[in-house]
Amino acid sequence: MILHPHKDYPFIVWTPRDDINTFSAIGYRTLEGAWELVKGRPGSFLTVTLEADRLYGG
């Protein structure tokens, strides 16, 4: 099975890595799961895809 990153993981959390100016992207299916990671990792931020807007009735 091939996962489409924007459809299957509409919430993307970007977390800082040890090397300067580099982030890791971690996809989440739910806003709640993504937000828990953002709260737990300083310097992290969340991006939301258009697919998330459709999922949450936008």
C-alpha positions, 0 to 999 in steps of 0.5 A: 500500500502506498500512502499519500502524505497529504491524504493519509497524514493531513497534519504535519509536525515539524520538529527541530533536529540537532543540526542547525536549521534542519527539521524532521516532518512527522505525519499524523492522522488526527489533530489531537495526536499532532498537537500532543507532539508539538506541546512536548517538543520545544521549537516544533510547529504544526502545518495543516494540509487542505485535506485536513480542512475537508476532514474537519468540515471546512 
